[in-house]
Amino acid sequence: MSLETLRAEITKTDTEIIRLIAHRQALALKIAQIKIHAGLPVHDAHRASEVLNSVFDQAVEAKIDPVAVQKIFEQLITMSEERQRECSGDGNLP
């Protein structure tokens, strides 16, 4: 494969990653509605820990840096929590 072909494939993959992040954010809004209705806090330390442990294990299985993957997911969790706070009127998103 040529460099250009591989770069095009990376660009395609990046686009898919962004689509999936947007989907994750949309799910976070739905979760916010449930949490608001149930009177639950935005941050759920137990769930965050479950997610981070799971992605660590998946990264190990995929033979990619599990610590780096955890850092990415820490950011995704932060984004989701901020989206949920924004939904409840406590966030700072536009």
Gaussian input, Z-matrix of N, CA and C with variables (Angstrom, degrees):
# hf/3-21g

backbone

0 1
 N
 C     1     B1
 C     2     B2     1     A1
 N     3     B3     2     A2     1     D1
 C     4     B4     3     A3     2     D2
 C     5     B5     4     A4     3     D3
 N     6     B6     5     A5     4     D4
 C     7     B7     6     A6     5     D5
 C     8     B8     7     A7     6     D6
 N     9     B9     8     A8     7     D7
 C    10    B10     9     A9     8     D8
 C    11    B11    10    A10     9     D9
 N    12    B12    11    A11    10    D10
 C    13    B13    12    A12    11    D11
 C    14    B14    13    A13    12    D12
 N    15    B15    14    A14    13    D13
 C    16    B16    15    A15    14    D14
 C    17    B17    16    A16    15    D15
 N    18    B18    17    A17    16    D16
 C    19    B19    18    A18    17    D17
 C    20    B20    19    A19    18    D18
 N    21    B21    20    A20    19    D19
 C    22    B22    21    A21    20    D20
 C    23    B23    22    A22    21    D21
 N    24    B24    23    A23    22    D22
 C    25    B25    24    A24    23    D23
 C    26    B26    25    A25    24    D24
 N    27    B27    26    A26    25    D25
 C    28    B28    27    A27    26    D26
 C    29    B29    28    A28    27    D27
 N    30    B30    29    A29    28    D28
 C    31    B31    30    A30    29    D29
 C    32    B32    31    A31    30    D30
 N    33    B33    32    A32    31    D31
 C    34    B34    33    A33    32    D32
 C    35    B35    34    A34    33    D33
 N    36    B36    35    A35    34    D34
 C    37    B37    36    A36    35    D35
 C    38    B38    37    A37    36    D36
 N    39    B39    38    A38    37    D37
 C    40    B40    39    A39    38    D38
 C    41    B41    40    A40    39    D39
 N    42    B42    41    A41    40    D40
 C    43    B43    42    A42    41    D41
 C    44    B44    43    A43    42    D42
 N    45    B45    44    A44    43    D43
 C    46    B46    45    A45    44    D44
 C    47    B47    46    A46    45    D45
 N    48    B48    47    A47    46    D46
 C    49    B49    48    A48    47    D47
 C    50    B50    49    A49    48    D48
 N    51    B51    50    A50    49    D49
 C    52    B52    51    A51    50    D50
 C    53    B53    52    A52    51    D51
 N    54    B54    53    A53    52    D52
 C    55    B55    54    A54    53    D53
 C    56    B56    55    A55    54    D54
 N    57    B57    56    A56    55    D55
 C    58    B58    57    A57    56    D56
 C    59    B59    58    A58    57    D57
 N    60    B60    59    A59    58    D58
 C    61    B61    60    A60    59    D59
 C    62    B62    61    A61    60    D60
 N    63    B63    62    A62    61    D61
 C    64    B64    63    A63    62    D62
 C    65    B65    64    A64    63    D63
 N    66    B66    65    A65    64    D64
 C    67    B67    66    A66    65    D65
 C    68    B68    67    A67    66    D66
 N    69    B69    68    A68    67    D67
 C    70    B70    69    A69    68    D68
 C    71    B71    70    A70    69    D69
 N    72    B72    71    A71    70    D70
 C    73    B73    72    A72    71    D71
 C    74    B74    73    A73    72    D72
 N    75    B75    74    A74    73    D73
 C    76    B76    75    A75    74    D74
 C    77    B77    76    A76    75    D75
 N    78    B78    77    A77    76    D76
 C    79    B79    78    A78    77    D77
 C    80    B80    79    A79    78    D78
 N    81    B81    80    A80    79    D79
 C    82    B82    81    A81    80    D80
 C    83    B83    82    A82    81    D81
 N    84    B84    83    A83    82    D82
 C    85    B85    84    A84    83    D83
 C    86    B86    85    A85    84    D84
 N    87    B87    86    A86    85    D85
 C    88    B88    87    A87    86    D86
 C    89    B89    88    A88    87    D87
 N    90    B90    89    A89    88    D88
 C    91    B91    90    A90    89    D89
 C    92    B92    91    A91    90    D90
 N    93    B93    92    A92    91    D91
 C    94    B94    93    A93    92    D92
 C    95    B95    94    A94    93    D93
 N    96    B96    95    A95    94    D94
 C    97    B97    96    A96    95    D95
 C    98    B98    97    A97    96    D96
 N    99    B99    98    A98    97    D97
 C   100   B100    99    A99    98    D98
 C   101   B101   100   A100    99    D99
 N   102   B102   101   A101   100   D100
 C   103   B103   102   A102   101   D101
 C   104   B104   103   A103   102   D102
 N   105   B105   104   A104   103   D103
 C   106   B106   105   A105   104   D104
 C   107   B107   106   A106   105   D105
 N   108   B108   107   A107   106   D106
 C   109   B109   108   A108   107   D107
 C   110   B110   109   A109   108   D108
 N   111   B111   110   A110   109   D109
 C   112   B112   111   A111   110   D110
 C   113   B113   112   A112   111   D111
 N   114   B114   113   A113   112   D112
 C   115   B115   114   A114   113   D113
 C   116   B116   115   A115   114   D114
 N   117   B117   116   A116   115   D115
 C   118   B118   117   A117   116   D116
 C   119   B119   118   A118   117   D117
 N   120   B120   119   A119   118   D118
 C   121   B121   120   A120   119   D119
 C   122   B122   121   A121   120   D120
 N   123   B123   122   A122   121   D121
 C   124   B124   123   A123   122   D122
 C   125   B125   124   A124   123   D123
 N   126   B126   125   A125   124   D124
 C   127   B127   126   A126   125   D125
 C   128   B128   127   A127   126   D126
 N   129   B129   128   A128   127   D127
 C   130   B130   129   A129   128   D128
 C   131   B131   130   A130   129   D129
 N   132   B132   131   A131   130   D130
 C   133   B133   132   A132   131   D131
 C   134   B134   133   A133   132   D132
 N   135   B135   134   A134   133   D133
 C   136   B136   135   A135   134   D134
 C   137   B137   136   A136   135   D135
 N   138   B138   137   A137   136   D136
 C   139   B139   138   A138   137   D137
 C   140   B140   139   A139   138   D138
 N   141   B141   140   A140   139   D139
 C   142   B142   141   A141   140   D140
 C   143   B143   142   A142   141   D141
 N   144   B144   143   A143   142   D142
 C   145   B145   144   A144   143   D143
 C   146   B146   145   A145   144   D144
 N   147   B147   146   A146   145   D145
 C   148   B148   147   A147   146   D146
 C   149   B149   148   A148   147   D147
 N   150   B150   149   A149   148   D148
 C   151   B151   150   A150   149   D149
 C   152   B152   151   A151   150   D150
 N   153   B153   152   A152   151   D151
 C   154   B154   153   A153   152   D152
 C   155   B155   154   A154   153   D153
 N   156   B156   155   A155   154   D154
 C   157   B157   156   A156   155   D155
 C   158   B158   157   A157   156   D156
 N   159   B159   158   A158   157   D157
 C   160   B160   159   A159   158   D158
 C   161   B161   160   A160   159   D159
 N   162   B162   161   A161   160   D160
 C   163   B163   162   A162   161   D161
 C   164   B164   163   A163   162   D162
 N   165   B165   164   A164   163   D163
 C   166   B166   165   A165   164   D164
 C   167   B167   166   A166   165   D165
 N   168   B168   167   A167   166   D166
 C   169   B169   168   A168   167   D167
 C   170   B170   169   A169   168   D168
 N   171   B171   170   A170   169   D169
 C   172   B172   171   A171   170   D170
 C   173   B173   172   A172   171   D171
 N   174   B174   173   A173   172   D172
 C   175   B175   174   A174   173   D173
 C   176   B176   175   A175   174   D174
 N   177   B177   176   A176   175   D175
 C   178   B178   177   A177   176   D176
 C   179   B179   178   A178   177   D177
 N   180   B180   179   A179   178   D178
 C   181   B181   180   A180   179   D179
 C   182   B182   181   A181   180   D180
 N   183   B183   182   A182   181   D181
 C   184   B184   183   A183   182   D182
 C   185   B185   184   A184   183   D183
 N   186   B186   185   A185   184   D184
 C   187   B187   186   A186   185   D185
 C   188   B188   187   A187   186   D186
 N   189   B189   188   A188   187   D187
 C   190   B190   189   A189   188   D188
 C   191   B191   190   A190   189   D189
 N   192   B192   191   A191   190   D190
 C   193   B193   192   A192   191   D191
 C   194   B194   193   A193   192   D192
 N   195   B195   194   A194   193   D193
 C   196   B196   195   A195   194   D194
 C   197   B197   196   A196   195   D195
 N   198   B198   197   A197   196   D196
 C   199   B199   198   A198   197   D197
 C   200   B200   199   A199   198   D198
 N   201   B201   200   A200   199   D199
 C   202   B202   201   A201   200   D200
 C   203   B203   202   A202   201   D201
 N   204   B204   203   A203   202   D202
 C   205   B205   204   A204   203   D203
 C   206   B206   205   A205   204   D204
 N   207   B207   206   A206   205   D205
 C   208   B208   207   A207   206   D206
 C   209   B209   208   A208   207   D207
 N   210   B210   209   A209   208   D208
 C   211   B211   210   A210   209   D209
 C   212   B212   211   A211   210   D210
 N   213   B213   212   A212   211   D211
 C   214   B214   213   A213   212   D212
 C   215   B215   214   A214   213   D213
 N   216   B216   215   A215   214   D214
 C   217   B217   216   A216   215   D215
 C   218   B218   217   A217   216   D216
 N   219   B219   218   A218   217   D217
 C   220   B220   219   A219   218   D218
 C   221   B221   220   A220   219   D219
 N   222   B222   221   A221   220   D220
 C   223   B223   222   A222   221   D221
 C   224   B224   223   A223   222   D222
 N   225   B225   224   A224   223   D223
 C   226   B226   225   A225   224   D224
 C   227   B227   226   A226   225   D225
 N   228   B228   227   A227   226   D226
 C   229   B229   228   A228   227   D227
 C   230   B230   229   A229   228   D228
 N   231   B231   230   A230   229   D229
 C   232   B232   231   A231   230   D230
 C   233   B233   232   A232   231   D231
 N   234   B234   233   A233   232   D232
 C   235   B235   234   A234   233   D233
 C   236   B236   235   A235   234   D234
 N   237   B237   236   A236   235   D235
 C   238   B238   237   A237   236   D236
 C   239   B239   238   A238   237   D237
 N   240   B240   239   A239   238   D238
 C   241   B241   240   A240   239   D239
 C   242   B242   241   A241   240   D240
 N   243   B243   242   A242   241   D241
 C   244   B244   243   A243   242   D242
 C   245   B245   244   A244   243   D243
 N   246   B246   245   A245   244   D244
 C   247   B247   246   A246   245   D245
 C   248   B248   247   A247   246   D246
 N   249   B249   248   A248   247   D247
 C   250   B250   249   A249   248   D248
 C   251   B251   250   A250   249   D249
 N   252   B252   251   A251   250   D250
 C   253   B253   252   A252   251   D251
 C   254   B254   253   A253   252   D252
 N   255   B255   254   A254   253   D253
 C   256   B256   255   A255   254   D254
 C   257   B257   256   A256   255   D255
 N   258   B258   257   A257   256   D256
 C   259   B259   258   A258   257   D257
 C   260   B260   259   A259   258   D258
 N   261   B261   260   A260   259   D259
 C   262   B262   261   A261   260   D260
 C   263   B263   262   A262   261   D261
 N   264   B264   263   A263   262   D262
 C   265   B265   264   A264   263   D263
 C   266   B266   265   A265   264   D264
 N   267   B267   266   A266   265   D265
 C   268   B268   267   A267   266   D266
 C   269   B269   268   A268   267   D267
 N   270   B270   269   A269   268   D268
 C   271   B271   270   A270   269   D269
 C   272   B272   271   A271   270   D270
 N   273   B273   272   A272   271   D271
 C   274   B274   273   A273   272   D272
 C   275   B275   274   A274   273   D273
 N   276   B276   275   A275   274   D274
 C   277   B277   276   A276   275   D275
 C   278   B278   277   A277   276   D276
 N   279   B279   278   A278   277   D277
 C   280   B280   279   A279   278   D278
 C   281   B281   280   A280   279   D279

   B1=1.4613
   B2=1.5216
   B3=1.2969
   B4=1.4609
   B5=1.5270
   B6=1.3147
   B7=1.4599
   B8=1.5253
   B9=1.3192
   B10=1.4597
   B11=1.5374
   B12=1.3160
   B13=1.4650
   B14=1.5239
   B15=1.3210
   B16=1.4611
   B17=1.5243
   B18=1.3267
   B19=1.4671
   B20=1.5235
   B21=1.3103
   B22=1.4603
   B23=1.5259
   B24=1.3145
   B25=1.4648
   B26=1.5294
   B27=1.3311
   B28=1.4744
   B29=1.5227
   B30=1.3200
   B31=1.4633
   B32=1.5215
   B33=1.3077
   B34=1.4667
   B35=1.5276
   B36=1.3245
   B37=1.4607
   B38=1.5299
   B39=1.3339
   B40=1.4731
   B41=1.5240
   B42=1.3178
   B43=1.4717
   B44=1.5210
   B45=1.3150
   B46=1.4681
   B47=1.5288
   B48=1.3136
   B49=1.4693
   B50=1.5262
   B51=1.3297
   B52=1.4644
   B53=1.5291
   B54=1.3226
   B55=1.4645
   B56=1.5240
   B57=1.3259
   B58=1.4639
   B59=1.5352
   B60=1.3219
   B61=1.4723
   B62=1.5233
   B63=1.3297
   B64=1.4662
   B65=1.5334
   B66=1.3211
   B67=1.4709
   B68=1.5290
   B69=1.3260
   B70=1.4709
   B71=1.5279
   B72=1.3289
   B73=1.4609
   B74=1.5388
   B75=1.3288
   B76=1.4643
   B77=1.5347
   B78=1.3153
   B79=1.4664
   B80=1.5236
   B81=1.3301
   B82=1.4688
   B83=1.5304
   B84=1.3343
   B85=1.4676
   B86=1.5267
   B87=1.3167
   B88=1.4654
   B89=1.5233
   B90=1.3331
   B91=1.4638
   B92=1.5263
   B93=1.3342
   B94=1.4605
   B95=1.5292
   B96=1.3052
   B97=1.4667
   B98=1.5271
   B99=1.3178
   B100=1.4646
   B101=1.5244
   B102=1.3297
   B103=1.4707
   B104=1.5257
   B105=1.3243
   B106=1.4627
   B107=1.5317
   B108=1.3097
   B109=1.4711
   B110=1.5316
   B111=1.3351
   B112=1.4695
   B113=1.5266
   B114=1.3372
   B115=1.4609
   B116=1.5229
   B117=1.3199
   B118=1.4679
   B119=1.5232
   B120=1.3353
   B121=1.4705
   B122=1.5276
   B123=1.3286
   B124=1.4699
   B125=1.5227
   B126=1.3218
   B127=1.4689
   B128=1.5203
   B129=1.3227
   B130=1.4639
   B131=1.5272
   B132=1.3320
   B133=1.4639
   B134=1.5276
   B135=1.3154
   B136=1.4700
   B137=1.5292
   B138=1.3329
   B139=1.4666
   B140=1.5256
   B141=1.3303
   B142=1.4619
   B143=1.5244
   B144=1.3218
   B145=1.4590
   B146=1.5228
   B147=1.3313
   B148=1.4653
   B149=1.5291
   B150=1.3260
   B151=1.4726
   B152=1.5218
   B153=1.3286
   B154=1.4674
   B155=1.5241
   B156=1.3214
   B157=1.4656
   B158=1.5230
   B159=1.3189
   B160=1.4603
   B161=1.5226
   B162=1.3313
   B163=1.4740
   B164=1.5235
   B165=1.3245
   B166=1.4601
   B167=1.5245
   B168=1.3356
   B169=1.4690
   B170=1.5252
   B171=1.3302
   B172=1.4588
   B173=1.5270
   B174=1.3288
   B175=1.4644
   B176=1.5270
   B177=1.3188
   B178=1.4671
   B179=1.5275
   B180=1.3236
   B181=1.4648
   B182=1.5245
   B183=1.3306
   B184=1.4706
   B185=1.5309
   B186=1.3365
   B187=1.4653
   B188=1.5342
   B189=1.3502
   B190=1.4652
   B191=1.5232
   B192=1.3078
   B193=1.4606
   B194=1.5323
   B195=1.3416
   B196=1.4588
   B197=1.5228
   B198=1.3198
   B199=1.4636
   B200=1.5253
   B201=1.3181
   B202=1.4634
   B203=1.5276
   B204=1.3252
   B205=1.4651
   B206=1.5270
   B207=1.3154
   B208=1.4653
   B209=1.5253
   B210=1.3204
   B211=1.4673
   B212=1.5265
   B213=1.3134
   B214=1.4659
   B215=1.5240
   B216=1.3150
   B217=1.4569
   B218=1.5186
   B219=1.3191
   B220=1.4651
   B221=1.5264
   B222=1.3212
   B223=1.4612
   B224=1.5331
   B225=1.3173
   B226=1.4672
   B227=1.5293
   B228=1.3216
   B229=1.4631
   B230=1.5245
   B231=1.3173
   B232=1.4658
   B233=1.5277
   B234=1.3298
   B235=1.4662
   B236=1.5249
   B237=1.3195
   B238=1.4651
   B239=1.5219
   B240=1.3218
   B241=1.4674
   B242=1.5238
   B243=1.3194
   B244=1.4612
   B245=1.5262
   B246=1.3121
   B247=1.4683
   B248=1.5241
   B249=1.3327
   B250=1.4630
   B251=1.5261
   B252=1.3329
   B253=1.4639
   B254=1.5319
   B255=1.3331
   B256=1.4621
   B257=1.5252
   B258=1.2970
   B259=1.4585
   B260=1.5288
   B261=1.3210
   B262=1.4679
   B263=1.5329
   B264=1.3393
   B265=1.4631
   B266=1.5062
   B267=1.3313
   B268=1.4618
   B269=1.5170
   B270=1.3167
   B271=1.4647
   B272=1.5084
   B273=1.3256
   B274=1.4536
   B275=1.5307
   B276=1.3221
   B277=1.4524
   B278=1.5277
   B279=1.3242
   B280=1.4660
   B281=1.5195
   A1=109.64
   A2=115.08
   A3=119.71
   A4=110.42
   A5=115.37
   A6=121.80
   A7=110.36
   A8=116.47
   A9=120.79
   A10=111.35
   A11=116.07
   A12=120.55
   A13=110.51
   A14=116.37
   A15=120.20
   A16=111.04
   A17=116.95
   A18=119.71
   A19=111.11
   A20=117.39
   A21=120.80
   A22=110.28
   A23=116.27
   A24=120.73
   A25=110.72
   A26=117.38
   A27=120.51
   A28=109.95
   A29=117.41
   A30=120.73
   A31=110.79
   A32=116.82
   A33=121.98
   A34=110.15
   A35=116.79
   A36=121.56
   A37=110.49
   A38=116.76
   A39=120.79
   A40=111.17
   A41=116.22
   A42=121.01
   A43=110.45
   A44=116.58
   A45=121.18
   A46=110.54
   A47=117.94
   A48=121.16
   A49=109.69
   A50=117.22
   A51=120.71
   A52=110.36
   A53=117.42
   A54=120.90
   A55=110.27
   A56=116.82
   A57=120.90
   A58=111.63
   A59=117.35
   A60=119.99
   A61=109.60
   A62=116.93
   A63=120.62
   A64=110.30
   A65=116.65
   A66=120.78
   A67=110.22
   A68=116.75
   A69=121.13
   A70=109.99
   A71=116.98
   A72=121.66
   A73=110.88
   A74=116.57
   A75=119.88
   A76=110.49
   A77=115.94
   A78=119.79
   A79=110.66
   A80=117.14
   A81=121.18
   A82=110.68
   A83=117.09
   A84=119.82
   A85=111.33
   A86=116.60
   A87=120.12
   A88=110.96
   A89=115.55
   A90=120.35
   A91=109.68
   A92=116.98
   A93=120.97
   A94=110.90
   A95=116.49
   A96=119.93
   A97=110.80
   A98=116.66
   A99=120.55
   A100=110.30
   A101=116.29
   A102=120.10
   A103=111.29
   A104=117.19
   A105=120.87
   A106=109.83
   A107=115.69
   A108=120.76
   A109=111.44
   A110=116.55
   A111=121.04
   A112=112.86
   A113=116.90
   A114=119.72
   A115=113.28
   A116=116.06
   A117=120.76
   A118=110.78
   A119=116.75
   A120=119.16
   A121=111.01
   A122=114.66
   A123=120.03
   A124=110.15
   A125=116.77
   A126=120.30
   A127=110.12
   A128=115.12
   A129=122.32
   A130=106.41
   A131=115.81
   A132=121.53
   A133=111.86
   A134=116.90
   A135=120.03
   A136=110.59
   A137=116.64
   A138=120.30
   A139=110.86
   A140=117.56
   A141=120.43
   A142=110.33
   A143=116.67
   A144=121.06
   A145=110.88
   A146=117.09
   A147=120.93
   A148=111.00
   A149=115.66
   A150=120.13
   A151=109.82
   A152=117.16
   A153=120.32
   A154=111.93
   A155=117.23
   A156=120.13
   A157=110.92
   A158=116.25
   A159=120.74
   A160=111.77
   A161=116.58
   A162=118.24
   A163=111.14
   A164=117.24
   A165=120.32
   A166=109.44
   A167=115.14
   A168=119.90
   A169=111.80
   A170=117.02
   A171=120.28
   A172=111.54
   A173=116.54
   A174=120.05
   A175=110.92
   A176=116.77
   A177=120.47
   A178=109.31
   A179=116.67
   A180=120.51
   A181=111.98
   A182=116.23
   A183=120.92
   A184=112.44
   A185=115.50
   A186=121.95
   A187=112.30
   A188=114.44
   A189=120.63
   A190=107.74
   A191=116.75
   A192=122.75
   A193=111.03
   A194=117.83
   A195=120.08
   A196=113.72
   A197=117.63
   A198=120.48
   A199=109.78
   A200=116.97
   A201=120.79
   A202=110.55
   A203=116.67
   A204=120.48
   A205=110.06
   A206=116.87
   A207=119.77
   A208=110.90
   A209=117.61
   A210=120.85
   A211=110.94
   A212=116.68
   A213=120.49
   A214=109.64
   A215=116.85
   A216=120.29
   A217=112.40
   A218=117.89
   A219=119.49
   A220=109.15
   A221=116.54
   A222=120.82
   A223=110.71
   A224=117.50
   A225=120.16
   A226=111.61
   A227=116.59
   A228=120.60
   A229=109.80
   A230=117.03
   A231=121.18
   A232=110.55
   A233=116.57
   A234=120.67
   A235=110.96
   A236=117.16
   A237=121.03
   A238=111.16
   A239=116.35
   A240=119.70
   A241=110.89
   A242=117.49
   A243=120.27
   A244=110.25
   A245=117.13
   A246=121.25
   A247=109.57
   A248=117.13
   A249=120.91
   A250=110.86
   A251=117.13
   A252=120.09
   A253=110.34
   A254=115.47
   A255=120.26
   A256=109.93
   A257=116.98
   A258=122.13
   A259=110.99
   A260=116.16
   A261=120.45
   A262=111.84
   A263=116.13
   A264=119.83
   A265=114.32
   A266=117.94
   A267=121.41
   A268=113.65
   A269=118.24
   A270=120.83
   A271=113.41
   A272=114.94
   A273=119.92
   A274=111.71
   A275=117.04
   A276=120.57
   A277=109.37
   A278=116.60
   A279=119.02
   A280=111.82
   D1=147.06
   D2=179.60
   D3=-84.27
   D4=163.82
   D5=177.03
   D6=-58.74
   D7=-43.76
   D8=-178.90
   D9=-63.11
   D10=-40.57
   D11=179.30
   D12=-64.44
   D13=-44.04
   D14=179.88
   D15=-66.31
   D16=-39.70
   D17=177.70
   D18=-65.51
   D19=-37.49
   D20=176.65
   D21=-63.27
   D22=-39.14
   D23=177.92
   D24=-65.84
   D25=-39.17
   D26=176.26
   D27=-64.01
   D28=-43.18
   D29=178.37
   D30=-59.96
   D31=-42.55
   D32=177.30
   D33=-61.80
   D34=-43.08
   D35=178.95
   D36=-64.75
   D37=-42.58
   D38=178.05
   D39=-59.31
   D40=-41.51
   D41=178.25
   D42=-61.98
   D43=-41.42
   D44=178.62
   D45=-66.40
   D46=-40.13
   D47=177.98
   D48=-60.75
   D49=-44.45
   D50=179.40
   D51=-62.94
   D52=-41.23
   D53=177.57
   D54=-60.38
   D55=-41.65
   D56=-179.75
   D57=-69.30
   D58=-36.39
   D59=176.32
   D60=-64.54
   D61=-42.43
   D62=177.85
   D63=-61.52
   D64=-40.16
   D65=177.37
   D66=-63.74
   D67=-41.48
   D68=178.64
   D69=-62.14
   D70=-39.93
   D71=178.45
   D72=-65.40
   D73=-39.02
   D74=177.80
   D75=-64.09
   D76=-39.17
   D77=176.22
   D78=-64.85
   D79=-37.09
   D80=178.35
   D81=-61.01
   D82=-36.57
   D83=176.57
   D84=-64.12
   D85=-40.97
   D86=178.11
   D87=-65.26
   D88=-39.13
   D89=177.47
   D90=-64.47
   D91=-39.12
   D92=178.76
   D93=-58.94
   D94=-42.77
   D95=179.78
   D96=-61.24
   D97=-41.04
   D98=178.69
   D99=-66.99
   D100=-44.63
   D101=-179.74
   D102=-62.99
   D103=-42.67
   D104=179.56
   D105=-61.46
   D106=-46.71
   D107=179.83
   D108=-61.36
   D109=-37.61
   D110=-177.65
   D111=-88.94
   D112=-4.25
   D113=-179.39
   D114=71.58
   D115=27.99
   D116=-178.86
   D117=-92.27
   D118=149.85
   D119=177.57
   D120=-72.41
   D121=157.15
   D122=178.04
   D123=-64.33
   D124=-51.07
   D125=-176.11
   D126=-79.99
   D127=128.70
   D128=176.89
   D129=-126.05
   D130=95.42
   D131=-175.17
   D132=-58.63
   D133=-38.03
   D134=-179.51
   D135=-64.30
   D136=-45.90
   D137=179.87
   D138=-65.28
   D139=-42.18
   D140=178.52
   D141=-59.53
   D142=-42.31
   D143=178.66
   D144=-63.37
   D145=-42.03
   D146=177.71
   D147=-59.44
   D148=-46.04
   D149=-179.01
   D150=-62.78
   D151=-47.41
   D152=-177.02
   D153=-64.98
   D154=-38.19
   D155=176.65
   D156=-66.49
   D157=-41.39
   D158=-179.43
   D159=-63.94
   D160=-46.37
   D161=-178.38
   D162=-69.17
   D163=-30.53
   D164=175.14
   D165=-60.16
   D166=-50.49
   D167=-179.42
   D168=-62.55
   D169=-41.39
   D170=178.47
   D171=-63.91
   D172=-38.36
   D173=178.58
   D174=-65.73
   D175=-40.57
   D176=176.93
   D177=-59.73
   D178=-46.84
   D179=179.00
   D180=-61.58
   D181=-35.32
   D182=-179.27
   D183=-83.03
   D184=-2.32
   D185=179.70
   D186=60.66
   D187=42.95
   D188=172.21
   D189=-124.03
   D190=162.49
   D191=-174.09
   D192=-60.53
   D193=108.28
   D194=-176.25
   D195=-68.29
   D196=-31.05
   D197=179.26
   D198=-68.42
   D199=-42.46
   D200=177.72
   D201=-63.61
   D202=-41.09
   D203=178.78
   D204=-63.37
   D205=-41.87
   D206=177.10
   D207=-59.82
   D208=-41.60
   D209=179.09
   D210=-61.85
   D211=-41.08
   D212=177.13
   D213=-61.04
   D214=-44.33
   D215=-178.18
   D216=-72.87
   D217=-28.66
   D218=172.54
   D219=-60.22
   D220=-41.93
   D221=178.03
   D222=-66.52
   D223=-41.99
   D224=178.25
   D225=-62.36
   D226=-39.61
   D227=177.31
   D228=-64.50
   D229=-43.51
   D230=177.48
   D231=-59.26
   D232=-44.41
   D233=177.87
   D234=-60.82
   D235=-43.21
   D236=-179.83
   D237=-64.62
   D238=-42.79
   D239=179.51
   D240=-65.55
   D241=-38.96
   D242=177.92
   D243=-65.62
   D244=-39.89
   D245=176.75
   D246=-61.22
   D247=-41.29
   D248=179.20
   D249=-66.58
   D250=-41.08
   D251=178.09
   D252=-63.13
   D253=-40.06
   D254=179.48
   D255=-62.41
   D256=-38.71
   D257=179.53
   D258=-64.00
   D259=-33.52
   D260=-179.25
   D261=-89.69
   D262=1.19
   D263=178.34
   D264=89.74
   D265=4.37
   D266=-177.68
   D267=-102.30
   D268=-6.05
   D269=-175.14
   D270=-87.80
   D271=-178.53
   D272=-179.94
   D273=-124.52
   D274=21.95
   D275=178.57
   D276=-81.31
   D277=153.11
   D278=179.59
   D279=-68.71

